[in-house]
Amino acid sequence: MSVLAYFLGVDIGSVSSNFVLLDRRGELVDKLYLRTQGNPVKAIQEGFGRISDSAGGGRVLGVGTTGSGRHLADVILGADVVKNEITAHGVAASHSFPQVRTIIEIGGQDSKLILMQDGIVVDFAMNTVCAAGTGSFLDQQAARLNIAIEDFGGRAVQARQPVRIAGRCGVFAESDMIHKQQMGYPVEEILMGLCEALVRNYLNNVGKGKKINSPIVFQGGVAANAGLKTAFQKVLQLPINIPEHYEVMGAIGAALLAREQKQYKNSPSLFRGADFVLGEDFSSRSYECSGCPNMCEVVCIRRGSTPLAYWGDRCKKWESTLSAS
């Protein structure tokens, strides 16, 4: 009987932490979507433990990490590939839709536009400043209206005539929504108006100066919102494709990159093993280095009492102590 073997993809973001297992053919075996809850170290350990249990003790052939916490995940797990979100999302979208030209990716804290040609990223833009075009803003507004975020999109598409909401800024959008509520507009029309406002915000900021071509793929956790898909199709006058596993596409891309590397590089994986990842607690600590006038804020990641990595030291003084040991 052959031993089950997988490629592990991990996408650690500020809002969600996503894990996937792919088989040797690149097909999804399992996925896990977790809230990071401000503790990426705990999310990495918990996510790996849960998805490992579901794998039934299978062997990890390779590990890919992405997201804002990709380097932290690399330190804890031992990654064969560490890539930024643009690359990972581009690879995943091309795998599902080989002819994709435009990728719309909206997450909890930021949004991205990726332009593709022949499976290669040729341009991209990101918005990390304004919250009005992100999933966290939708969460806030759903909570304020006492609506489950899972029901937001379904109710929005029931609107007969969406109201115009000012979407240039999150603060203005919220105050405009409150004003429209006070005027007696139905909630569904306000929700759809907000979806259209977010689309305009996205296209005017992230998509400014970019030519959006079809086929278009919409991915990220916010792609679950049917109202936003409808709004994008209405404004762009183009069909929008949503992948089956839209919420974990970054992790899928990371796993596919790890699989691709192993196809060309016949060497053991750098994966540290389940005993290392789950056997002892990890912790992070920051302090100010007074070794020179730079006064760098240095962050140290430890496993028990053993330092694994340092960040923030411009002269690499602390980082060099790891290689020396």
TAQUIJO-V198903 format. One record per residue. N is the residue number from 1. RES is the residue in one letter. SS is DSSP state (@ for helix, = for strand, . for the rest). D_CENTER is the distance of its C-alpha to the mean C-alpha in whole Angstrom. Layout:
<<N;RES;SS;D_CENTER> <N;RES;SS;D_CENTER>>
This chain:
<<1;M;.;36> <2;S;.;33> <3;V;.;31> <4;L;.;27> <5;A;=;25> <6;Y;=;21> <7;F;=;18> <8;L;=;15> <9;G;=;12> <10;V;=;10> <11;D;=;6> <12;I;=;7> <13;G;.;5> <14;S;.;8> <15;V;.;8> <16;S;=;7> <17;S;=;7> <18;N;=;8> <19;F;=;11> <20;V;=;13> <21;L;=;16> <22;L;=;18> <23;D;.;21> <24;R;.;24> <25;R;.;23> <26;G;.;20> <27;E;.;20> <28;L;=;17> <29;V;=;19> <30;D;=;17> <31;K;=;14> <32;L;=;13> <33;Y;=;10> <34;L;=;11> <35;R;=;11> <36;T;.;11> <37;Q;.;14> <38;G;.;15> <39;N;.;15> <40;P;@;13> <41;V;@;16> <42;K;@;17> <43;A;@;14> <44;I;@;14> <45;Q;@;18> <46;E;@;17> <47;G;@;15> <48;F;@;17> <49;G;@;20> <50;R;@;19> <51;I;@;18> <52;S;@;21> <53;D;@;23> <54;S;@;22> <55;A;.;23> <56;G;.;26> <57;G;.;27> <58;G;.;25> <59;R;=;25> <60;V;=;22> <61;L;=;23> <62;G;=;20> <63;V;=;17> <64;G;=;14> <65;T;=;11> <66;T;=;8> <67;G;.;6> <68;S;.;8> <69;G;.;10> <70;R;@;11> <71;H;@;14> <72;L;@;15> <73;A;@;14> <74;D;@;16> <75;V;@;19> <76;I;@;19> <77;L;@;18> <78;G;.;20> <79;A;.;17> <80;D;.;19> <81;V;=;16> <82;V;=;14> <83;K;.;12> <84;N;.;10> <85;E;@;7> <86;I;@;10> <87;T;@;12> <88;A;@;10> <89;H;@;9> <90;G;@;12> <91;V;@;14> <92;A;@;12> <93;A;@;13> <94;S;@;17> <95;H;@;17> <96;S;@;17> <97;F;.;19> <98;P;.;21> <99;Q;.;22> <100;V;.;19> <101;R;.;20> <102;T;=;17> <103;I;=;13> <104;I;=;12> <105;E;=;9> <106;I;=;8> <107;G;.;6> <108;G;.;8> <109;Q;.;9> <110;D;.;9> <111;S;=;9> <112;K;=;10> <113;L;=;13> <114;I;=;14> <115;L;=;17> <116;M;=;19> <117;Q;=;22> <118;D;.;23> <119;G;.;20> <120;I;=;20> <121;V;=;17> <122;V;=;20> <123;D;=;19> <124;F;=;15> <125;A;=;15> <126;M;=;13> <127;N;=;13> <128;T;.;13> <129;V;.;16> <130;C;.;17> <131;A;@;15> <132;A;@;17> <133;G;@;15> <134;T;.;12> <135;G;@;11> <136;S;@;13> <137;F;@;16> <138;L;@;16> <139;D;@;16> <140;Q;@;19> <141;Q;@;21> <142;A;@;21> <143;A;@;22> <144;R;@;25> <145;L;.;26> <146;N;.;26> <147;I;.;24> <148;A;.;21> <149;I;@;18> <150;E;@;18> <151;D;@;22> <152;F;@;21> <153;G;@;20> <154;G;@;23> <155;R;@;25> <156;A;@;24> <157;V;.;25> <158;Q;.;29> <159;A;.;30> <160;R;.;33> <161;Q;.;33> <162;P;.;29> <163;V;.;30> <164;R;.;30> <165;I;.;27> <166;A;.;27> <167;G;.;23> <168;R;.;23> <169;C;.;22> <170;G;@;21> <171;V;@;24> <172;F;@;26> <173;A;@;24> <174;E;@;25> <175;S;@;29> <176;D;@;29> <177;M;@;28> <178;I;@;30> <179;H;@;33> <180;K;@;32> <181;Q;@;33> <182;Q;@;36> <183;M;.;37> <184;G;.;37> <185;Y;.;34> <186;P;.;33> <187;V;@;29> <188;E;@;28> <189;E;@;29> <190;I;@;28> <191;L;@;24> <192;M;@;24> <193;G;@;26> <194;L;@;23> <195;C;@;20> <196;E;@;23> <197;A;@;22> <198;L;@;19> <199;V;@;19> <200;R;@;22> <201;N;@;20> <202;Y;@;17> <203;L;@;20> <204;N;@;22> <205;N;@;19> <206;V;.;17> <207;G;.;19> <208;K;.;22> <209;G;.;24> <210;K;.;22> <211;K;.;24> <212;I;.;21> <213;N;.;23> <214;S;.;23> <215;P;.;21> <216;I;=;18> <217;V;=;15> <218;F;=;13> <219;Q;=;10> <220;G;.;6> <221;G;@;8> <222;V;@;11> <223;A;@;12> <224;A;@;14> <225;N;.;16> <226;A;@;19> <227;G;@;20> <228;L;@;18> <229;K;@;18> <230;T;@;22> <231;A;@;22> <232;F;@;20> <233;Q;@;23> <234;K;@;25> <235;V;@;25> <236;L;@;24> <237;Q;.;27> <238;L;.;25> <239;P;.;23> <240;I;=;19> <241;N;=;18> <242;I;.;15> <243;P;.;15> <244;E;.;16> <245;H;.;12> <246;Y;@;10> <247;E;@;8> <248;V;@;7> <249;M;@;8> <250;G;@;6> <251;A;@;8> <252;I;@;11> <253;G;@;11> <254;A;@;11> <255;A;@;14> <256;L;@;15> <257;L;@;16> <258;A;@;17> <259;R;@;20> <260;E;@;21> <261;Q;@;22> <262;K;@;24> <263;Q;@;26> <264;Y;@;27> <265;K;.;27> <266;N;.;29> <267;S;.;29> <268;P;.;28> <269;S;.;24> <270;L;.;23> <271;F;.;22> <272;R;.;23> <273;G;.;24> <274;A;@;24> <275;D;@;27> <276;F;@;25> <277;V;@;22> <278;L;@;23> <279;G;@;27> <280;E;.;27> <281;D;.;25> <282;F;=;23> <283;S;=;23> <284;S;=;22> <285;R;=;25> <286;S;=;25> <287;Y;=;29> <288;E;=;30> <289;C;.;32> <290;S;.;36> <291;G;.;36> <292;C;.;37> <293;P;.;37> <294;N;.;33> <295;M;.;32> <296;C;.;29> <297;E;=;26> <298;V;=;26> <299;V;=;23> <300;C;=;24> <301;I;=;22> <302;R;=;25> <303;R;=;26> <304;G;.;29> <305;S;.;31> <306;T;=;30> <307;P;=;27> <308;L;=;25> <309;A;=;23> <310;Y;=;24> <311;W;=;22> <312;G;.;23> <313;D;.;27> <314;R;.;28> <315;C;.;31> <316;K;.;29> <317;K;@;32> <318;W;@;30> <319;E;@;28> <320;S;@;31> <321;T;@;32> <322;L;@;30> <323;S;@;31> <324;A;@;35> <325;S;.;34>>
